[in-house]
């Protein structure tokens, strides 16, 4: 959507235009040409983008069809299920929770849904306006108050705080915390000055060793690791790391530095652990809790003779254990008469697309090829995804 308050205000009062776009057929250019006969170009561009973003957000928000987005705001917004999960730790208090860098308001809405009063703060007036509009969509507007302000100027002493720092302050999405806005130093000071809260980080960021003895929770949604949350102050748990898998609600917590790998031979079933478990460093805790072993101390794939049903594991039945060479793999795939092959590898360099093109896929079945280290040696495992 054009970053323009006037355009946003016009769209708010033109629901029929948005519905017309949603129901229209034809290409984007055809829609633009027809609409520009009646509306200003900037309004048409903004309306088309909003409808597109609402459709894209359907997997992220239950009320996406009524929400208000900009492109970056949607990309950075916390998914509804994750925001609701985090909000459970914030016990309602007399003083409003501060939601810093509120964006489109997804975390503010979740906090307000837990009966918290929330002060949603952002440097962008349009972000605050979208938070207000989205709070109305979720029927929590009476518990959310927005404020346009630089979070660096706020007094957070003894307050409960949630912050989603900007990872797009520069031209590219930042991975290093030093490139976030507000900067790392401010985030570290926040853990000391405020009463408690949560800092939302990219799971790919360099958070290790940056936040002292606070708890870091890795959160996955539908099999993809989405967020690293630093819990601090009164909201921090006793363990250094936590892995949470949504929507199942499965969670494990521990100290990765106290764990040791348990390695065993390949058995009937192979398991691919959830990425939140791997990123949290808690794979060996999972091995202690379930009847599984690692294939190799440097490999995350697990194995067992038992077929396990766990949200933390994706199960495969091992069909063949092959040498890792193209001739052996091609022969096994051809004799199996497969029509589709999935290729997975974690630490062994593998050009999956180039390898797939060399396979003879003349059948109808589906197979998974896992390139993995077993006791220090690389093997090719043909498996059936369960």
C-alpha positions in Angstrom: 0.0 0.0 0.0 1.3 3.5 -0.8 2.7 4.9 2.4 0.3 7.8 2.5 -2.2 8.6 5.2 -4.6 10.2 2.8 -4.8 7.1 0.6 -5.3 4.9 3.7 -8.2 7.1 4.9 -9.8 6.9 1.5 -9.6 3.1 1.5 -11.2 2.9 4.9 -14.3 4.6 3.5 -14.3 2.6 0.2 -15.1 -1.0 1.2 -17.0 -1.5 -2.1 -13.8 -0.8 -4.1 -11.9 -3.5 -2.2 -14.8 -6.0 -2.6 -14.9 -5.2 -6.4 -11.2 -5.9 -6.7 -11.6 -9.2 -4.7 -14.3 -10.4 -7.0 -12.8 -9.1 -10.3 -11.3 -11.4 -12.9 -8.5 -10.7 -15.3 -4.9 -9.7 -14.9 -3.6 -7.0 -12.6 -3.1 -4.6 -15.5 -6.6 -5.2 -16.7 -8.0 -4.5 -13.3 -5.9 -1.3 -13.0 -7.0 0.0 -16.4 -10.7 -0.5 -15.5 -10.4 1.1 -12.0 -8.4 4.1 -13.1 -11.4 5.3 -15.1 -13.1 6.0 -11.8 -10.3 6.3 -9.2 -6.9 8.0 -8.8 -3.9 5.9 -9.7 -2.4 6.0 -6.2 -5.7 4.8 -4.7 -6.0 2.0 -7.3 -2.4 0.8 -6.6 -3.0 0.9 -2.8 -6.3 -1.0 -3.1 -4.9 -3.7 -5.4 -2.0 -4.2 -3.0 -4.1 -4.4 0.1 -6.4 -7.1 -1.5 -3.2 -9.0 -2.5 -1.8 -8.7 1.0 -5.0 -9.8 2.6 -5.0 -12.9 0.4 -1.4 -13.6 1.2 -2.0 -13.2 4.9 -4.8 -15.8 5.0 -2.4 -18.5 6.4 -1.1 -16.1 9.0 -4.3 -14.5 10.5 -7.8 -15.8 11.0 -9.3 -12.4 10.1 -6.9 -11.5 7.3 -9.7 -10.6 4.9 -10.7 -7.6 7.0 -7.2 -6.5 8.2 -5.0 -3.6 7.1 -1.5 -4.3 5.9 1.5 -2.8 4.2 4.0 -5.0 2.5 6.8 -4.8 5.1 4.4 -4.8 8.0 2.9 -8.1 6.9 6.2 -9.7 6.2 7.5 -8.8 9.7 4.2 -9.3 11.6 4.0 -12.1 14.1 1.7 -14.9 13.0 -1.5 -15.0 15.1 -0.8 -18.5 16.6 2.7 -17.4 17.7 1.5 -14.1 19.1 -1.2 -15.8 21.1 1.3 -18.3 22.4 3.6 -15.6 23.6 0.8 -13.5 25.1 0.0 -16.4 27.5 3.0 -15.4 29.7 1.8 -11.8 30.1 -0.4 -11.9 33.2 -2.9 -8.9 33.2 -1.7 -6.1 35.4 -2.9 -2.6 36.3 -0.2 -0.9 34.2 -0.5 -1.4 30.4 2.0 -3.7 28.6 4.2 -1.7 26.3 4.3 -3.2 22.7 7.3 -1.4 21.2 7.7 -1.2 17.4 4.1 -2.5 17.1 3.9 -2.6 13.3 0.5 -3.7 12.2 -0.4 -4.7 15.7 -0.5 -8.5 15.7 1.3 -8.8 19.1 -0.7 -5.9 20.6 -3.9 -7.7 19.6 -2.8 -11.0 21.2 -1.8 -9.2 24.4 -5.1 -7.4 24.5 -6.9 -10.7 23.9 -5.4 -11.9 27.2 -7.3 -9.1 29.0 -4.1 -6.9 29.1 -4.3 -3.2 28.4 -1.7 -2.4 25.8 0.2 0.8 24.9 1.3 0.2 21.2 4.2 2.4 20.2 5.8 2.9 16.8 7.7 5.6 15.1 5.4 5.4 12.1 2.0 7.1 12.3 0.7 4.7 9.7 1.8 1.7 11.7 -0.1 3.0 14.7 -3.2 3.7 12.5 -3.1 0.1 11.1 -2.8 -1.2 14.7 -5.9 0.7 15.6 -7.8 -0.6 12.6 -6.7 -4.2 13.2 -7.6 -4.0 16.9 -11.1 -3.1 15.7 -11.1 -6.2 13.5 -10.3 -8.4 16.5 -12.7 -6.5 18.8 -10.0 -5.4 21.3 -9.8 -1.7 20.4 -11.0 -0.8 23.9 -7.8 -2.3 25.4 -5.2 -0.8 22.9 -3.9 2.7 22.9 -1.4 3.8 20.2 1.3 6.4 20.5 3.7 7.7 17.8 7.1 7.8 19.5 10.7 6.8 19.2 11.1 3.9 21.6 14.6 5.1 22.4 13.0 8.0 24.3 10.7 5.9 26.5 11.0 5.2 30.2 10.5 1.4 30.5 11.5 1.2 34.2 9.7 -1.8 35.8 7.3 -2.1 32.9 6.3 -5.3 31.1 7.5 -5.0 27.5 7.2 -6.7 24.2 9.4 -5.5 21.3 9.7 -6.5 17.7 12.8 -4.6 16.5 13.0 -3.6 12.8 15.0 -6.1 10.8 14.6 -4.1 7.6 16.2 -0.8 8.7 18.7 -1.1 5.8 18.4 -2.2 2.2 18.4 -5.9 3.2 16.8 -7.9 5.9 19.3 -7.9 8.9 20.6 -11.1 10.3 23.1 -9.7 12.8 21.5 -8.2 15.9 24.0 -5.3 15.6 22.1 -4.2 12.4 18.6 -4.2 14.1 16.7 -1.0 14.9 16.6 -0.3 17.8 20.2 -1.6 18.1 21.5 -4.5 20.2 22.7 -2.2 23.0 19.2 -0.9 23.5 17.7 -4.4 23.5 20.3 -5.5 26.1 19.5 -2.5 28.3 15.8 -3.3 28.0 16.4 -6.6 29.8 18.0 -4.7 32.7 15.7 -1.7 33.0 12.2 -3.1 32.5 10.3 -5.5 34.8 10.2 -8.3 32.3 9.1 -9.1 28.8 9.9 -10.5 25.4 12.2 -9.6 22.5 11.3 -11.0 19.1 14.3 -12.0 17.0 14.9 -13.8 13.8 15.7 -17.5 14.5 18.7 -17.1 12.1 20.2 -14.2 14.1 23.3 -14.3 16.2 21.5 -14.3 19.6 23.9 -16.7 21.3 25.6 -15.2 24.3 24.0 -11.8 23.8 21.4 -11.8 26.6 23.1 -13.2 29.6 21.1 -15.8 31.6 17.7 -15.0 30.1 15.6 -17.7 28.4 15.5 -18.0 24.6 12.6 -19.8 23.0 12.7 -21.0 19.5 9.2 -21.2 18.0 8.2 -23.2 14.9 4.9 -23.1 13.1 3.8 -25.8 10.7 7.4 -27.1 10.5 9.2 -23.8 9.9 11.2 -22.1 12.6 9.7 -18.6 12.7 11.0 -16.8 15.7 13.5 -16.6 18.6 12.0 -15.0 21.6 14.2 -13.7 24.4 12.3 -13.9 27.7 13.7 -11.7 30.4 13.0 -10.4 33.9 9.9 -11.7 35.5 8.8 -13.6 32.4 12.0 -15.6 31.9 11.9 -19.3 32.6 14.5 -21.2 34.6 16.0 -23.0 31.5 18.5 -21.4 29.1 16.7 -22.6 25.9 13.2 -23.7 25.0 11.8 -25.2 21.7 8.1 -24.8 21.1 6.2 -26.4 18.2 3.0 -24.9 17.0 0.1 -25.5 16.5 0.7 -28.7 18.5 1.8 -26.7 21.6 4.7 -29.2 22.3 7.6 -27.7 24.2 10.9 -28.8 25.7 13.4 -26.8 27.7 16.9 -27.3 29.0 20.5 -26.3 28.9 22.2 -27.5 25.6 25.7 -27.3 27.3 24.8 -30.1 29.7 23.7 -32.5 27.0 25.7 -35.3 25.2 24.9 -37.0 21.9 23.7 -40.6 22.0 24.6 -42.3 18.7 23.4 -45.6 17.4 23.1 -47.7 14.2 20.5 -47.1 11.6 17.2 -48.8 12.4 13.9 -49.3 10.7 12.6 -45.7 11.1 14.4 -42.4 10.5 13.2 -39.2 12.0 13.8 -35.6 10.9 13.5 -33.3 14.0 11.5 -30.1 14.0 13.8 -27.1 13.2 13.0 -25.3 16.5 14.5 -28.3 18.4 17.6 -28.2 16.2 18.1 -24.4 16.4 17.6 -24.4 20.2 20.4 -26.9 20.6 18.0 -29.3 22.5 18.2 -32.3 20.1 20.0 -34.4 22.6 17.4 -33.6 25.3 14.8 -34.9 22.8 16.9 -38.1 22.4 16.9 -38.5 26.2 13.1 -38.2 26.3 12.2 -40.4 23.4 13.3 -44.0 22.4 15.6 -42.6 19.5 19.3 -42.2 18.8 21.3 -40.0 16.6 22.8 -41.4 13.4 26.0 -39.4 14.0 27.3 -36.9 16.5 27.4 -34.3 13.7 24.1 -35.2 12.1 20.6 -34.3 13.3 18.7 -37.2 11.8 17.4 -39.7 14.4 16.6 -43.4 14.2 14.5 -46.0 16.1 13.0 -49.4 15.6 9.7 -47.9 17.0 7.2 -45.9 14.9 6.8 -42.8 17.1 4.0 -40.2 16.9 5.6 -36.9 18.1 5.1 -33.3 17.0 8.8 -32.9 17.2 9.5 -35.6 14.6 8.7 -36.3 11.0 8.8 -40.0 10.4 10.3 -42.0 7.5 10.5 -45.8 7.0 13.9 -46.8 5.7 13.5 -48.9 2.5 17.2 -49.1 1.4 20.6 -48.2 2.8 22.8 -47.4 -0.2 26.4 -46.1 -0.9 26.3 -42.4 -1.6 27.0 -42.6 -5.4 24.9 -41.7 -8.3 25.0 -45.2 -9.9 23.7 -47.0 -6.8 21.0 -44.3 -6.3 19.8 -44.2 -9.9 19.6 -48.0 -10.0 17.5 -48.2 -6.8 15.2 -45.4 -7.9 14.7 -47.0 -11.3 13.9 -50.4 -10.0 11.5 -49.0 -7.5 9.4 -47.5 -10.3 9.0 -44.1 -8.5 7.3 -41.2 -10.1 8.4 -38.5 -7.7 11.5 -38.1 -5.5 12.1 -35.8 -2.5 15.8 -35.2 -1.7 16.8 -34.1 1.8 20.2 -33.4 3.2 21.4 -31.4 6.2 25.2 -31.4 6.4 26.3 -33.3 3.3 26.7 -30.9 0.4 24.1 -32.0 -2.1 22.8 -30.4 -5.4 19.3 -31.8 -5.1 18.0 -30.4 -8.4 21.0 -31.7 -10.4 20.7 -35.1 -8.8 16.9 -35.2 -9.4 17.4 -34.6 -13.1 19.6 -37.7 -13.3 16.9 -40.0 -11.8 14.6 -42.2 -14.0 11.1 -41.4 -12.7 8.8 -43.6 -14.8 6.5 -45.0 -12.1 3.8 -43.7 -9.8 5.2 -44.0 -6.3 6.9 -41.4 -4.2 10.2 -41.8 -2.4 12.4 -39.7 -0.2 16.2 -39.8 -0.6 18.0 -38.8 2.6 21.7 -38.0 2.2 23.1 -38.4 5.8 26.2 -39.3 7.8 26.0 -42.6 9.7 28.9 -43.2 12.1 31.1 -40.8 10.2 30.3 -42.2 6.7 27.9 -40.6 4.2 25.1 -42.9 3.0 22.1 -42.5 0.7 18.8 -43.7 2.4 15.7 -44.4 0.3 12.7 -43.8 2.6 9.0 -43.7 2.7 7.6 -40.6 4.3 5.0 -41.7 6.8 
